[in-house]
Amino acid sequence: MSPTREFFDPTSKCFEDFTLGDRMITRGRTIDVGDITNFAGLTGDFYPLHIDDEFARAHRFGARIAHGPLTFAIAVGLVGLSGFYGDAITALVEIQELRARKPVFAGDTIRVSATVVDLTSGKNPKYGEIAVNYSVLNQRKEEVMSFRQIMLARSKSIGEK
C-alpha cells in the first residue's frame, strides 16, 4: 500500500511566506439576478437600479446592475476561497482606493487578479501587514473594480508552536 498523502484546508501560512509580486488569479464566478436580489434583502439596499427592471432599463446602464459592495464582497470571497492566504490572516486593517470602474450585470462572470504590493513588518513582532491590490475583471477582461486590501498576518514567531 502506498503512503497516504494529506492536504489541509487552509494551508498553514505566515507573513514570511509572502513575497512582493506574488499573484493569485481566481476562478470565475457568474453573478446572477438571485445574487443581486439576495444582497438587496440582506443589506436593505433596495435602490431601484438594482431591483427594478423597468427603472433600470430607463436609466444609464439599460439593465439592473449588481451593487458595488456585492462585487467587492464576491471579489474578496474568490481570493479567500482560492487558499492564497492560507491561515495567515488575523485581521482586516483597511481597504484603500476602492473604485467601481464598470457596471456588473446579471450574467457577468468576474474573476480577481490579486497581487502582493507591500509587506511591512509590524511594530509587534508577532504580526506583519500585507497589502494586496485587487483587480476585478469581467468575462471580457475589463476591469470592473479595483482596490487595495491591507491585512494583518501572523509571523512565524507565533505560527510555530
Steps between C-alpha positions, in 0.01 A plus 500: 500500500636843408537770766200725551542861400312760701397847393363755744262787440603761585871457435721615785656831399662797673600855412846378396348270235394796285727675248454830317345427163327176603184483291184293520253482213175351620241286331198676354168555673187589303278761663132426463177686574458294817834629632387858445156445653639310799760771564225764495306298757805442717609864506170684460637676190195485274608783271299456179813479281566162663152354544258664253530384137282779359684773689840361404409464130413871487830611654869524417593129480177371344470206741525413868854504636665338799559709810861620525535347848374168359775502237753587772379220730507237227850611395628463858327163523654372176851571627412351838370182338816468292709421807749774407517630858487160668441557870740796529249785521393610848321828424394745234679832552350714224374527144659772287429653161177310429383585150192370320617527139223332299159357584457131573185355347315178576668241278848653528777272620761665718842383610773670702867564443646564847863616530711552813633857476637569849622302798559690823632346818278606786598694809392185679736219385210255507344657189571658164280693257433373150369743236332338201367674190179344372398539136152362435448405136191399306483233229626753243809566717371851576583628846172556682645579844835556666614547858788440739441281803732526801498200732679397816675162475660298776877463494687172526595592855143424611411266215746231612372322807 
